[in-house]
Amino acid sequence: MKDEDDYMLASIRRRNGGMFDRETKKGREILTKTLNRVIPGSFVISKMQVVHGACGMAPLDFGDRCISASYTSLLPTEPQRIDIGYLDAYATTKQSYDAFFRASHGVHIEKMTFNLEEWLNGEIELPPLPEQKKIAEILSGIDKAINKILQAIAKSEITLTGVFANLDFIASSGKSGTLGEVARVQNGYAFQSSIFSEDPADIPLVRISNISGGEVDISKSKRIPRGIAPSDEYRVNKGDILIAMSGATTGKIGKYQGDAFCLLNQRVGKFVFRPGSDSATYVTQLLLSGFLESRILAKAAGGAQPNISGKGIEDINIPFPDAADQGKYGGAIKELLRVNSRRRILVEKYQHLKDSITSDLLSGRKRVTV
């Protein structure tokens, strides 16, 4: 290793997350000088992390990367019997995790020692090589489809960041105001946990944990008996935009899409747009886009846990372009969010498809025709 040479260092993520570029360092900056070159197409095991699924096939274009000597790279001694792509897929199964765990020894899950020879002596059922290759081709094809969609999502998010930068520039030029000029924040009601119900006939209660990913999920909500429901101001109706105001989810904003009304719990806020506001549509998209999240978190920090009041949210400064430009920016944000939402649904469908067939294909319960 030469002090002035650059070395591209790679690692393997847990939970079968694959090999990735970690960083590039000068030789003099690398404390542990025992590195190995990545062997493209090999099956690589992180001996310190393999019980957590840190293993997988090295990408074919990673031949100029280096990995720690604590990693083991394997190639078939009998290529006619096993396909590395199939082994990479098999490594995601429970059977594989169990085998790695049995070959690892120690008293702490984070400090177990992996015995390579013990693992290699284990047995797995292997279909004929052509079938292995076909299975690997099917599963990797799904992965490629997912990755293509994720790349499109990332590209749209970069575009959205550019929209945010333009809006920040507009705000810096003096075209700004407070969120409270357009909407007020209705705080939730302090329901006593003693009255919570599991009866599906009762009214769902929206708590801060129900807000995530731009949505409000009430599938596992606590419920409030209908006979003791509070006044209508604590109702949540379809289309309402809610915000978590304390805890780990502070600043998360979601839109309620359900048909049945819910109730608003304490520390959850509902945006109520002021009558006659011409900026309500634009601000709605701004809220759903994540534009305000970092600003809200900055105001909420300081205590043992993040916490912000409705007044604090209303006082946040936001950009107010001219009326025509509000429509342009609001429309652009809405379309980017719509397209990426559909893409994420497609990713979930592909992932569900992969999950549903992987076990059957790798266990032999379902055979493929070659």
C-alpha positions in Angstrom: 0.0 0.0 0.0 1.4 3.4 -1.1 0.8 6.5 1.1 -0.2 8.8 -1.8 -2.3 6.4 -3.7 -6.1 6.5 -3.5 -8.0 3.4 -2.4 -11.7 3.0 -3.0 -13.0 1.1 0.0 -16.1 -1.0 -0.1 -18.3 -2.6 2.6 -21.3 -4.9 2.8 -24.6 -3.8 4.4 -26.4 -5.9 6.9 -29.7 -7.6 6.0 -28.5 -8.5 2.5 -28.2 -4.9 1.6 -25.3 -5.6 -0.9 -21.9 -4.3 -1.4 -21.5 -0.5 -1.6 -18.8 2.2 -1.9 -17.9 3.3 1.6 -15.3 6.0 1.0 -12.0 6.8 -0.8 -8.9 7.3 1.2 -5.2 7.9 0.7 -3.0 5.0 1.8 -1.5 7.0 4.6 -5.1 7.6 6.0 -5.8 3.8 6.3 -4.9 2.5 9.7 -5.4 -1.2 8.8 -3.1 -1.9 5.9 -4.3 -5.4 5.2 -6.8 -4.9 2.4 -7.9 -7.3 -0.4 -9.1 -6.5 -3.9 -12.7 -7.3 -4.6 -13.2 -10.3 -6.8 -16.1 -9.4 -9.1 -18.8 -12.1 -9.1 -17.5 -13.7 -5.9 -19.6 -14.4 -2.8 -18.3 -12.1 -0.1 -18.8 -12.7 3.7 -18.2 -10.2 6.4 -17.1 -12.6 9.1 -17.9 -10.1 11.9 -21.4 -9.2 10.6 -22.6 -12.3 8.7 -25.1 -13.2 11.4 -26.8 -10.0 10.5 -26.9 -10.8 6.8 -23.7 -9.0 5.8 -22.9 -11.1 2.7 -23.6 -11.1 -1.0 -22.3 -11.3 -4.5 -19.6 -8.7 -5.4 -20.8 -6.4 -8.3 -19.0 -7.1 -11.6 -17.8 -3.5 -11.8 -16.2 -3.5 -8.3 -12.8 -4.9 -9.4 -10.9 -1.7 -8.5 -12.4 -1.6 -4.9 -10.7 -2.9 -1.8 -12.3 -4.7 1.2 -11.1 -5.4 4.7 -9.1 -8.6 5.3 -11.9 -9.6 7.7 -14.0 -10.3 4.6 -13.9 -13.7 2.9 -14.4 -14.0 -0.9 -15.6 -17.3 -2.3 -15.7 -18.8 -5.8 -17.0 -22.2 -6.7 -14.4 -25.1 -6.7 -17.0 -27.0 -8.9 -18.6 -24.4 -11.1 -20.8 -27.1 -12.6 -22.6 -27.6 -9.2 -23.3 -24.1 -7.9 -24.1 -20.7 -9.2 -23.0 -17.7 -7.2 -26.1 -15.8 -8.2 -28.2 -18.6 -6.7 -26.1 -18.5 -3.5 -26.6 -14.8 -3.3 -30.4 -15.3 -3.5 -30.3 -18.2 -1.0 -28.4 -16.0 1.5 -31.6 -14.0 2.1 -33.6 -17.1 3.4 -34.2 -18.0 7.0 -32.3 -21.3 6.3 -29.2 -19.4 5.3 -29.4 -17.1 8.4 -29.8 -20.1 10.6 -26.7 -21.7 9.0 -24.6 -18.6 9.5 -25.7 -18.4 13.1 -24.9 -22.0 13.8 -21.4 -21.5 12.5 -20.9 -18.4 14.6 -19.8 -18.6 18.3 -19.8 -16.1 21.2 -21.8 -14.8 24.0 -22.8 -11.4 22.4 -24.6 -11.2 19.0 -22.3 -8.2 18.0 -19.1 -10.1 18.9 -19.6 -13.5 17.5 -16.7 -15.3 15.7 -17.6 -16.9 12.3 -16.2 -20.4 11.6 -15.9 -20.6 7.8 -15.0 -24.2 7.7 -18.0 -25.2 9.8 -20.3 -23.2 7.5 -18.8 -24.8 4.4 -19.4 -28.2 5.8 -23.1 -27.6 6.1 -25.5 -29.0 3.6 -28.0 -27.3 1.4 -30.3 -28.7 -1.3 -29.2 -27.6 -4.8 -31.3 -27.9 -7.9 -29.5 -28.6 -11.2 -27.2 -25.8 -12.3 -29.5 -24.6 -15.1 -32.4 -24.3 -12.7 -30.2 -22.4 -10.2 -29.2 -19.9 -12.9 -32.9 -19.5 -14.0 -34.0 -18.8 -10.4 -31.1 -16.3 -9.9 -32.2 -14.6 -13.2 -35.8 -14.3 -12.1 -35.0 -12.8 -8.7 -32.3 -10.5 -10.0 -34.7 -9.3 -12.7 -37.1 -8.2 -10.0 -34.3 -6.5 -8.1 -33.3 -4.6 -11.3 -36.9 -3.5 -11.8 -37.0 -2.2 -8.2 -33.6 -0.4 -8.5 -34.7 1.2 -11.8 -37.8 2.6 -10.1 -35.8 3.7 -7.0 -33.4 5.6 -9.3 -36.4 7.4 -10.9 -37.6 8.3 -7.4 -34.2 9.7 -6.5 -34.1 11.7 -9.7 -37.5 13.3 -8.9 -36.4 14.0 -5.4 -33.4 15.9 -6.8 -35.8 17.9 -9.0 -37.9 18.6 -5.9 -34.8 19.9 -4.0 -34.3 22.3 -6.9 -37.9 23.5 -6.6 -37.2 24.1 -2.8 -34.0 26.0 -3.6 -36.0 28.3 -6.0 -38.6 28.9 -3.3 -35.9 29.7 -0.7 -34.5 32.3 -3.1 -37.9 33.8 -3.6 -38.3 34.0 0.2 -34.8 35.7 0.5 -35.9 38.4 -1.9 -38.7 39.4 0.5 -41.6 37.4 -0.8 -42.4 35.5 2.4 -44.8 35.4 5.3 -45.9 33.2 8.1 -47.7 29.9 7.7 -50.3 31.3 10.2 -51.4 33.8 7.6 -52.9 31.0 5.6 -53.7 28.3 8.2 -54.1 27.8 11.9 -53.1 24.6 13.8 -55.9 22.9 15.7 -54.5 21.0 18.6 -55.9 17.6 19.5 -57.9 16.6 22.6 -56.3 15.0 25.7 -58.2 11.7 25.7 -57.6 9.5 28.8 -56.0 6.2 27.9 -58.4 4.5 30.3 -61.2 5.0 27.7 -59.3 3.5 24.8 -61.1 0.8 23.0 -60.2 -2.0 20.6 -63.8 -2.3 19.3 -63.7 -1.7 15.5 -67.2 -0.1 15.7 -65.8 2.7 17.7 -64.1 5.9 16.4 -60.4 5.6 15.3 -58.0 7.9 17.2 -55.1 9.6 15.4 -52.0 9.7 17.5 -48.5 10.9 16.6 -47.4 7.4 15.8 -50.0 7.1 13.0 -48.4 9.8 10.9 -45.6 8.7 8.6 -44.5 8.9 5.0 -47.0 11.6 4.1 -49.9 9.5 5.2 -52.1 8.8 8.2 -52.4 5.1 8.9 -55.2 4.2 11.3 -55.1 0.4 10.7 -53.8 -0.2 14.2 -55.3 2.8 16.0 -56.8 2.9 19.4 -60.5 3.8 19.4 -62.8 6.0 21.3 -66.4 4.9 22.3 -68.9 6.9 20.2 -70.9 7.9 23.2 -68.1 10.1 24.6 -66.7 11.7 21.5 -65.8 15.5 22.0 -66.9 18.4 19.8 -66.5 18.5 16.0 -63.3 20.6 16.1 -61.5 17.4 17.1 -62.8 15.5 14.1 -60.4 14.4 11.3 -62.1 14.1 7.9 -60.9 12.9 4.5 -58.4 15.3 3.1 -57.3 16.9 6.4 -53.6 17.5 6.8 -52.1 16.5 10.2 -48.8 17.1 11.9 -47.0 15.2 14.8 -46.0 17.8 17.4 -43.8 15.9 19.8 -41.6 12.8 20.1 -39.5 11.1 17.5 -42.0 11.9 14.7 -42.1 15.6 15.4 -42.6 17.5 12.1 -44.0 14.5 10.2 -47.0 15.6 8.1 -49.6 13.3 6.6 -52.9 13.6 4.7 -55.8 11.5 5.9 -57.4 9.6 3.0 -60.0 7.5 4.9 -63.7 7.8 4.3 -64.8 7.5 8.0 -64.0 10.3 10.3 -61.4 10.0 13.1 -60.6 11.9 16.3 -57.6 14.1 16.9 -55.4 13.1 19.9 -53.2 15.5 21.9 -49.9 16.4 20.4 -51.3 16.0 16.9 -52.2 19.1 15.0 -54.7 19.7 12.2 -54.1 22.5 9.7 -57.3 24.5 9.3 -57.1 26.9 6.3 -58.4 30.4 6.8 -61.5 31.2 4.8 -60.9 33.0 1.6 -57.1 32.3 1.4 -55.9 32.3 -2.2 -52.7 30.4 -1.1 -54.4 27.4 0.5 -53.7 25.1 -2.5 -50.1 26.1 -2.8 -49.5 25.8 1.0 -51.1 22.4 1.0 -48.5 21.1 -1.5 -45.7 22.8 0.5 -46.8 21.0 3.6 -47.1 17.6 2.0 -43.7 17.9 0.2 -41.6 17.9 3.4 -40.4 21.4 2.7 -41.2 22.5 6.3 -39.9 19.5 8.2 -36.4 20.7 8.9 -37.7 24.1 9.9 -40.1 22.6 12.3 -37.5 20.3 13.8 -35.2 23.3 14.3 -37.8 25.1 16.3 -38.8 21.9 18.2 -35.3 21.1 19.4 -34.0 22.0 22.8 -35.8 19.7 25.3 -35.4 16.1 26.3 -37.5 15.3 23.2 -38.6 17.4 20.2 -41.7 19.4 21.0 -43.5 22.3 19.2 -46.7 24.2 19.8 -49.3 25.1 17.3 -48.3 28.8 17.6 -44.7 27.8 16.9 -45.8 26.1 13.7 -47.9 29.1 12.6 -45.0 31.4 13.2 -42.7 29.6 10.7 -41.7 31.7 7.8 -42.5 30.4 4.3 -42.0 31.7 0.7 -45.0 33.4 -0.9 -44.4 33.7 -4.7 -46.7 35.8 -6.8 -50.2 34.3 -7.3 -49.4 32.9 -10.7 -46.1 31.4 -9.6 -47.8 29.8 -6.6 -49.9 27.8 -9.0 -46.8 26.9 -11.0 -44.8 25.8 -8.0 -47.8 24.1 -6.3 -48.5 22.2 -9.5 -44.9 21.1 -10.0 -44.7 19.8 -6.4 -48.0 18.0 -6.6 -47.0 16.2 -9.8 -43.6 15.1 -8.4 -45.3 13.8 -5.2 -48.0 12.0 -7.3 -45.5 10.3 -9.6 -43.2 9.2 -6.7 -46.2 7.9 -4.7 -47.2 5.7 -7.6 -43.6 4.6 -8.0 -43.4 3.6 -4.3 -46.6 1.6 -4.6 -45.0 -0.2 -7.6 -41.8 -0.9 -5.6 -44.0 -2.4 -2.8 -45.7 -4.7 -5.4 -42.5 -5.9 -6.8 -41.1 -6.5 -3.4 -44.2 -8.4 -2.4 -43.9 -10.5 -5.6 -40.2 -11.3 -4.8 -41.0 -12.2 -1.2 -43.9 -14.4 -2.2 -41.8 -16.5 -4.7 -38.3 -16.5 -3.2 -39.0 -19.1 -0.5 -40.9 -21.4 -2.9 -38.2 -21.2 -5.5 -35.2 -21.6 -3.2 -36.8 -24.4 -1.1 -37.8 -26.5 -4.2 -41.5 -26.2 -3.5 -41.9 -24.5 -6.8 -39.7 -25.6 -9.7 -38.8 -23.6 -12.8 -38.7 -24.8 -16.4 -35.4 -24.3 -18.1 
